[in-house]
Amino acid sequence: MNEGSELDTIPDSKDFDISARVTEFKELKGEIYACGTCLKVHGKEESKICPISTMSDLLKMVEGSDKVLVFG
């Protein structure tokens, strides 16, 4: 959501290799989705890293999760 919808454009740095962390997360069967509205606001489109999701998708993920982390 918000700036997170720009995940595919965040550059790696010497302190944090984001692309390696994303790859590791996906290898562990993690799923990453981008808010369709947030993509539109940021002038972005769906990517292979972050397919478009909806509020219904988000609700299903939260309801089906044992734990939910919220940042912000």
Biopython code that builds the backbone (N, CA, C, O; Angstrom):
import numpy as np
from Bio.PDB.StructureBuilder import StructureBuilder

atoms = [
    (1, "MET", "N", (0.844, -1.171, 0.000)),
    (1, "MET", "CA", (0.000, 0.000, 0.000)),
    (1, "MET", "C", (0.894, 1.241, 0.000)),
    (1, "MET", "O", (2.050, 1.176, 0.417)),
    (2, "ASN", "N", (0.370, 2.341, -0.456)),
    (2, "ASN", "CA", (1.086, 3.614, -0.549)),
    (2, "ASN", "C", (2.420, 3.433, -1.258)),
    (2, "ASN", "O", (2.458, 2.879, -2.356)),
    (3, "GLU", "N", (3.530, 3.895, -0.646)),
    (3, "GLU", "CA", (4.832, 3.804, -1.300)),
    (3, "GLU", "C", (5.274, 2.357, -1.514)),
    (3, "GLU", "O", (6.113, 2.082, -2.372)),
    (4, "GLY", "N", (4.716, 1.445, -0.745)),
    (4, "GLY", "CA", (5.045, 0.033, -0.919)),
    (4, "GLY", "C", (4.660, -0.493, -2.293)),
    (4, "GLY", "O", (5.199, -1.500, -2.752)),
    (5, "SER", "N", (3.719, 0.195, -2.954)),
    (5, "SER", "CA", (3.317, -0.222, -4.294)),
    (5, "SER", "C", (4.424, 0.050, -5.311)),
    (5, "SER", "O", (4.325, -0.372, -6.463)),
    (6, "GLU", "N", (5.474, 0.749, -4.891)),
    (6, "GLU", "CA", (6.615, 1.020, -5.757)),
    (6, "GLU", "C", (7.778, 0.080, -5.462)),
    (6, "GLU", "O", (8.921, 0.399, -5.788)),
    (7, "LEU", "N", (7.511, -1.061, -4.857)),
    (7, "LEU", "CA", (8.546, -2.012, -4.457)),
    (7, "LEU", "C", (9.491, -2.358, -5.594)),
    (7, "LEU", "O", (10.699, -2.466, -5.382)),
    (8, "ASP", "N", (8.961, -2.533, -6.796)),
    (8, "ASP", "CA", (9.805, -2.944, -7.914)),
    (8, "ASP", "C", (10.773, -1.856, -8.372)),
    (8, "ASP", "O", (11.644, -2.127, -9.199)),
    (9, "THR", "N", (10.644, -0.633, -7.854)),
    (9, "THR", "CA", (11.557, 0.449, -8.253)),
    (9, "THR", "C", (12.470, 0.901, -7.111)),
    (9, "THR", "O", (13.279, 1.810, -7.296)),
    (10, "ILE", "N", (12.353, 0.285, -5.941)),
    (10, "ILE", "CA", (13.206, 0.652, -4.809)),
    (10, "ILE", "C", (14.602, 0.082, -5.065)),
    (10, "ILE", "O", (14.752, -1.128, -5.241)),
    (11, "PRO", "N", (15.622, 0.940, -5.088)),
    (11, "PRO", "CA", (16.970, 0.435, -5.393)),
    (11, "PRO", "C", (17.605, -0.293, -4.201)),
    (11, "PRO", "O", (17.340, 0.025, -3.041)),
    (12, "ASP", "N", (18.435, -1.261, -4.520)),
    (12, "ASP", "CA", (19.234, -1.920, -3.488)),
    (12, "ASP", "C", (20.277, -0.927, -2.992)),
    (12, "ASP", "O", (20.695, -0.028, -3.722)),
    (13, "SER", "N", (20.691, -1.102, -1.738)),
    (13, "SER", "CA", (21.760, -0.264, -1.199)),
    (13, "SER", "C", (22.796, -1.174, -0.553)),
    (13, "SER", "O", (22.567, -2.373, -0.389)),
    (14, "LYS", "N", (23.923, -0.602, -0.193)),
    (14, "LYS", "CA", (24.947, -1.424, 0.447)),
    (14, "LYS", "C", (24.491, -1.914, 1.815)),
    (14, "LYS", "O", (24.980, -2.930, 2.307)),
    (15, "ASP", "N", (23.556, -1.197, 2.432)),
    (15, "ASP", "CA", (23.049, -1.587, 3.752)),
    (15, "ASP", "C", (21.866, -2.539, 3.683)),
    (15, "ASP", "O", (21.613, -3.288, 4.627)),
    (16, "PHE", "N", (21.131, -2.512, 2.554)),
    (16, "PHE", "CA", (19.946, -3.365, 2.465)),
    (16, "PHE", "C", (19.687, -3.756, 1.025)),
    (16, "PHE", "O", (19.375, -2.909, 0.188)),
    (17, "ASP", "N", (19.817, -5.041, 0.739)),
    (17, "ASP", "CA", (19.613, -5.583, -0.605)),
    (17, "ASP", "C", (18.155, -6.015, -0.723)),
    (17, "ASP", "O", (17.820, -7.175, -0.482)),
    (18, "ILE", "N", (17.295, -5.075, -1.096)),
    (18, "ILE", "CA", (15.854, -5.350, -1.110)),
    (18, "ILE", "C", (15.485, -6.453, -2.095)),
    (18, "ILE", "O", (14.608, -7.266, -1.803)),
    (19, "SER", "N", (16.132, -6.497, -3.247)),
    (19, "SER", "CA", (15.784, -7.528, -4.226)),
    (19, "SER", "C", (16.086, -8.926, -3.688)),
    (19, "SER", "O", (15.339, -9.865, -3.965)),
    (20, "ALA", "N", (17.168, -9.078, -2.925)),
    (20, "ALA", "CA", (17.484, -10.375, -2.321)),
    (20, "ALA", "C", (16.445, -10.749, -1.270)),
    (20, "ALA", "O", (16.061, -11.913, -1.160)),
    (21, "ARG", "N", (15.988, -9.762, -0.496)),
    (21, "ARG", "CA", (14.978, -10.039, 0.531)),
    (21, "ARG", "C", (13.638, -10.431, -0.105)),
    (21, "ARG", "O", (12.951, -11.325, 0.389)),
    (22, "VAL", "N", (13.274, -9.764, -1.195)),
    (22, "VAL", "CA", (12.032, -10.091, -1.900)),
    (22, "VAL", "C", (12.118, -11.505, -2.468)),
    (22, "VAL", "O", (11.173, -12.284, -2.349)),
    (23, "THR", "N", (13.245, -11.831, -3.081)),
    (23, "THR", "CA", (13.439, -13.173, -3.634)),
    (23, "THR", "C", (13.347, -14.227, -2.540)),
    (23, "THR", "O", (12.681, -15.248, -2.711)),
    (24, "GLU", "N", (14.010, -13.985, -1.422)),
    (24, "GLU", "CA", (13.976, -14.919, -0.296)),
    (24, "GLU", "C", (12.542, -15.088, 0.221)),
    (24, "GLU", "O", (12.101, -16.207, 0.483)),
    (25, "PHE", "N", (11.820, -13.975, 0.366)),
    (25, "PHE", "CA", (10.438, -14.019, 0.848)),
    (25, "PHE", "C", (9.562, -14.848, -0.083)),
    (25, "PHE", "O", (8.757, -15.657, 0.379)),
    (26, "LYS", "N", (9.714, -14.654, -1.387)),
    (26, "LYS", "CA", (8.902, -15.402, -2.356)),
    (26, "LYS", "C", (9.280, -16.876, -2.379)),
    (26, "LYS", "O", (8.411, -17.729, -2.559)),
    (27, "GLU", "N", (10.565, -17.192, -2.199)),
    (27, "GLU", "CA", (11.002, -18.591, -2.139)),
    (27, "GLU", "C", (10.400, -19.306, -0.938)),
    (27, "GLU", "O", (10.198, -20.520, -0.968)),
    (28, "LEU", "N", (10.115, -18.555, 0.111)),
    (28, "LEU", "CA", (9.483, -19.116, 1.311)),
    (28, "LEU", "C", (7.954, -19.123, 1.199)),
    (28, "LEU", "O", (7.246, -19.289, 2.193)),
    (29, "LYS", "N", (7.465, -18.942, -0.024)),
    (29, "LYS", "CA", (6.025, -18.971, -0.348)),
    (29, "LYS", "C", (5.284, -17.714, 0.115)),
    (29, "LYS", "O", (4.061, -17.729, 0.252)),
    (30, "GLY", "N", (6.023, -16.626, 0.355)),
    (30, "GLY", "CA", (5.382, -15.360, 0.689)),
    (30, "GLY", "C", (4.728, -14.763, -0.539)),
    (30, "GLY", "O", (5.193, -14.966, -1.661)),
    (31, "GLU", "N", (3.670, -14.041, -0.333)),
    (31, "GLU", "CA", (2.964, -13.399, -1.431)),
    (31, "GLU", "C", (2.977, -11.890, -1.219)),
    (31, "GLU", "O", (2.752, -11.408, -0.108)),
    (32, "ILE", "N", (3.240, -11.153, -2.286)),
    (32, "ILE", "CA", (3.264, -9.697, -2.235)),
    (32, "ILE", "C", (2.249, -9.182, -3.249)),
    (32, "ILE", "O", (2.258, -9.593, -4.409)),
    (33, "TYR", "N", (1.380, -8.286, -2.811)),
    (33, "TYR", "CA", (0.379, -7.697, -3.688)),
    (33, "TYR", "C", (0.442, -6.183, -3.587)),
    (33, "TYR", "O", (0.828, -5.634, -2.555)),
    (34, "ALA", "N", (0.065, -5.526, -4.650)),
    (34, "ALA", "CA", (0.026, -4.064, -4.659)),
    (34, "ALA", "C", (-1.426, -3.605, -4.738)),
    (34, "ALA", "O", (-2.228, -4.164, -5.486)),
    (35, "CYS", "N", (-1.745, -2.592, -3.965)),
    (35, "CYS", "CA", (-3.071, -1.981, -3.973)),
    (35, "CYS", "C", (-3.288, -1.315, -5.332)),
    (35, "CYS", "O", (-2.489, -0.473, -5.743)),
    (36, "GLY", "N", (-4.346, -1.682, -6.020)),
    (36, "GLY", "CA", (-4.639, -1.120, -7.335)),
    (36, "GLY", "C", (-4.808, 0.387, -7.300)),
    (36, "GLY", "O", (-4.330, 1.077, -8.200)),
    (37, "THR", "N", (-5.476, 0.915, -6.286)),
    (37, "THR", "CA", (-5.662, 2.359, -6.151)),
    (37, "THR", "C", (-4.325, 3.051, -5.934)),
    (37, "THR", "O", (-4.065, 4.101, -6.523)),
    (38, "CYS", "N", (-3.472, 2.469, -5.089)),
    (38, "CYS", "CA", (-2.152, 3.059, -4.818)),
    (38, "CYS", "C", (-1.298, 3.067, -6.083)),
    (38, "CYS", "O", (-0.588, 4.038, -6.344)),
    (39, "LEU", "N", (-1.362, 1.997, -6.869)),
    (39, "LEU", "CA", (-0.619, 1.965, -8.123)),
    (39, "LEU", "C", (-1.066, 3.109, -9.025)),
    (39, "LEU", "O", (-0.240, 3.807, -9.613)),
    (40, "LYS", "N", (-2.370, 3.292, -9.128)),
    (40, "LYS", "CA", (-2.910, 4.342, -9.980)),
    (40, "LYS", "C", (-2.443, 5.722, -9.513)),
    (40, "LYS", "O", (-2.045, 6.550, -10.333)),
    (41, "VAL", "N", (-2.490, 5.972, -8.207)),
    (41, "VAL", "CA", (-2.068, 7.263, -7.652)),
    (41, "VAL", "C", (-0.595, 7.532, -7.951)),
    (41, "VAL", "O", (-0.215, 8.671, -8.221)),
    (42, "HIS", "N", (0.234, 6.491, -7.905)),
    (42, "HIS", "CA", (1.670, 6.649, -8.148)),
    (42, "HIS", "C", (2.031, 6.504, -9.627)),
    (42, "HIS", "O", (3.212, 6.498, -9.977)),
    (43, "GLY", "N", (1.025, 6.388, -10.496)),
    (43, "GLY", "CA", (1.275, 6.279, -11.929)),
    (43, "GLY", "C", (1.977, 5.004, -12.322)),
    (43, "GLY", "O", (2.738, 4.987, -13.289)),
    (44, "LYS", "N", (1.732, 3.927, -11.584)),
    (44, "LYS", "CA", (2.390, 2.643, -11.823)),
    (44, "LYS", "C", (1.377, 1.640, -12.360)),
    (44, "LYS", "O", (0.168, 1.873, -12.336)),
    (45, "GLU", "N", (1.899, 0.524, -12.843)),
    (45, "GLU", "CA", (1.069, -0.581, -13.301)),
    (45, "GLU", "C", (1.502, -1.849, -12.586)),
    (45, "GLU", "O", (2.541, -1.885, -11.926)),
    (46, "GLU", "N", (0.706, -2.869, -12.727)),
    (46, "GLU", "CA", (1.011, -4.168, -12.125)),
    (46, "GLU", "C", (2.390, -4.643, -12.597)),
    (46, "GLU", "O", (2.791, -4.382, -13.731)),
    (47, "SER", "N", (3.103, -5.338, -11.720)),
    (47, "SER", "CA", (4.402, -5.906, -12.089)),
    (47, "SER", "C", (4.437, -7.375, -11.694)),
    (47, "SER", "O", (3.541, -7.872, -11.012)),
    (48, "LYS", "N", (5.491, -8.061, -12.136)),
    (48, "LYS", "CA", (5.650, -9.469, -11.765)),
    (48, "LYS", "C", (5.875, -9.615, -10.265)),
    (48, "LYS", "O", (5.488, -10.618, -9.664)),
    (49, "ILE", "N", (6.502, -8.608, -9.668)),
    (49, "ILE", "CA", (6.765, -8.661, -8.229)),
    (49, "ILE", "C", (5.484, -8.427, -7.444)),
    (49, "ILE", "O", (5.222, -9.108, -6.452)),
    (50, "CYS", "N", (4.687, -7.461, -7.890)),
    (50, "CYS", "CA", (3.482, -7.053, -7.155)),
    (50, "CYS", "C", (2.254, -7.060, -8.049)),
    (50, "CYS", "O", (1.949, -6.044, -8.675)),
    (51, "PRO", "N", (1.540, -8.181, -8.127)),
    (51, "PRO", "CA", (0.294, -8.154, -8.883)),
    (51, "PRO", "C", (-0.740, -7.274, -8.172)),
    (51, "PRO", "O", (-0.658, -7.059, -6.963)),
    (52, "ILE", "N", (-1.697, -6.778, -8.928)),
    (52, "ILE", "CA", (-2.735, -5.903, -8.375)),
    (52, "ILE", "C", (-3.658, -6.688, -7.443)),
    (52, "ILE", "O", (-4.031, -7.826, -7.728)),
    (53, "SER", "N", (-4.013, -6.061, -6.333)),
    (53, "SER", "CA", (-4.965, -6.645, -5.397)),
    (53, "SER", "C", (-6.074, -5.636, -5.123)),
    (53, "SER", "O", (-6.015, -4.480, -5.541)),
    (54, "THR", "N", (-7.072, -6.111, -4.414)),
    (54, "THR", "CA", (-8.207, -5.265, -4.044)),
    (54, "THR", "C", (-8.363, -5.291, -2.527)),
    (54, "THR", "O", (-7.686, -6.058, -1.843)),
    (55, "MET", "N", (-9.239, -4.467, -2.012)),
    (55, "MET", "CA", (-9.518, -4.481, -0.573)),
    (55, "MET", "C", (-10.084, -5.839, -0.156)),
    (55, "MET", "O", (-9.834, -6.291, 0.962)),
    (56, "SER", "N", (-10.831, -6.486, -1.025)),
    (56, "SER", "CA", (-11.358, -7.827, -0.714)),
    (56, "SER", "C", (-10.213, -8.819, -0.544)),
    (56, "SER", "O", (-10.245, -9.663, 0.352)),
    (57, "ASP", "N", (-9.192, -8.713, -1.414)),
    (57, "ASP", "CA", (-8.017, -9.583, -1.289)),
    (57, "ASP", "C", (-7.317, -9.347, 0.040)),
    (57, "ASP", "O", (-6.928, -10.295, 0.722)),
    (58, "LEU", "N", (-7.157, -8.070, 0.407)),
    (58, "LEU", "CA", (-6.510, -7.718, 1.672)),
    (58, "LEU", "C", (-7.292, -8.279, 2.859)),
    (58, "LEU", "O", (-6.706, -8.832, 3.789)),
    (59, "LEU", "N", (-8.594, -8.135, 2.822)),
    (59, "LEU", "CA", (-9.433, -8.651, 3.906)),
    (59, "LEU", "C", (-9.274, -10.163, 4.040)),
    (59, "LEU", "O", (-9.168, -10.673, 5.156)),
    (60, "LYS", "N", (-9.256, -10.884, 2.927)),
    (60, "LYS", "CA", (-9.083, -12.334, 2.962)),
    (60, "LYS", "C", (-7.729, -12.704, 3.578)),
    (60, "LYS", "O", (-7.634, -13.646, 4.365)),
    (61, "MET", "N", (-6.674, -11.946, 3.209)),
    (61, "MET", "CA", (-5.345, -12.227, 3.774)),
    (61, "MET", "C", (-5.333, -12.009, 5.281)),
    (61, "MET", "O", (-4.779, -12.823, 6.020)),
    (62, "VAL", "N", (-5.941, -10.916, 5.744)),
    (62, "VAL", "CA", (-5.964, -10.614, 7.179)),
    (62, "VAL", "C", (-6.780, -11.659, 7.929)),
    (62, "VAL", "O", (-6.346, -12.157, 8.968)),
    (63, "GLU", "N", (-7.954, -11.993, 7.410)),
    (63, "GLU", "CA", (-8.811, -12.973, 8.077)),
    (63, "GLU", "C", (-8.172, -14.350, 8.126)),
    (63, "GLU", "O", (-8.390, -15.094, 9.082)),
    (64, "GLY", "N", (-7.388, -14.703, 7.117)),
    (64, "GLY", "CA", (-6.780, -16.022, 7.061)),
    (64, "GLY", "C", (-5.418, -16.107, 7.723)),
    (64, "GLY", "O", (-4.783, -17.161, 7.694)),
    (65, "SER", "N", (-4.964, -15.029, 8.314)),
    (65, "SER", "CA", (-3.626, -15.006, 8.909)),
    (65, "SER", "C", (-3.663, -15.248, 10.411)),
    (65, "SER", "O", (-4.590, -14.827, 11.102)),
    (66, "ASP", "N", (-2.640, -15.933, 10.901)),
    (66, "ASP", "CA", (-2.499, -16.119, 12.347)),
    (66, "ASP", "C", (-2.009, -14.841, 13.003)),
    (66, "ASP", "O", (-2.389, -14.526, 14.131)),
    (67, "LYS", "N", (-1.153, -14.098, 12.285)),
    (67, "LYS", "CA", (-0.577, -12.852, 12.803)),
    (67, "LYS", "C", (-0.562, -11.837, 11.679)),
    (67, "LYS", "O", (-0.411, -12.184, 10.508)),
    (68, "VAL", "N", (-0.720, -10.575, 12.056)),
    (68, "VAL", "CA", (-0.691, -9.483, 11.094)),
    (68, "VAL", "C", (0.214, -8.387, 11.642)),
    (68, "VAL", "O", (0.047, -7.953, 12.782)),
    (69, "LEU", "N", (1.173, -7.939, 10.832)),
    (69, "LEU", "CA", (2.055, -6.845, 11.213)),
    (69, "LEU", "C", (1.607, -5.584, 10.491)),
    (69, "LEU", "O", (1.283, -5.627, 9.304)),
    (70, "VAL", "N", (1.589, -4.483, 11.187)),
    (70, "VAL", "CA", (1.208, -3.207, 10.591)),
    (70, "VAL", "C", (2.339, -2.213, 10.864)),
    (70, "VAL", "O", (2.768, -2.047, 12.006)),
    (71, "PHE", "N", (2.810, -1.561, 9.817)),
    (71, "PHE", "CA", (3.862, -0.566, 9.934)),
    (71, "PHE", "C", (3.289, 0.789, 9.568)),
    (71, "PHE", "O", (2.493, 0.901, 8.635)),
    (72, "GLY", "N", (3.687, 1.804, 10.291)),
    (72, "GLY", "CA", (3.259, 3.142, 9.887)),
    (72, "GLY", "C", (2.642, 3.941, 10.976)),
    (72, "GLY", "O", (2.242, 5.084, 10.753)),
]
sb = StructureBuilder()
sb.init_structure("model")
sb.init_model(0)
sb.init_chain("A")
sb.init_seg("    ")
for serial, (resi, resn, name, xyz) in enumerate(atoms, 1):
    if name == "N":
        sb.init_residue(resn, " ", resi, " ")
    sb.init_atom(name, np.array(xyz, "f"), 0.0, 1.0, " ", f" {name:<3s}", serial, name[0])
structure = sb.get_structure()
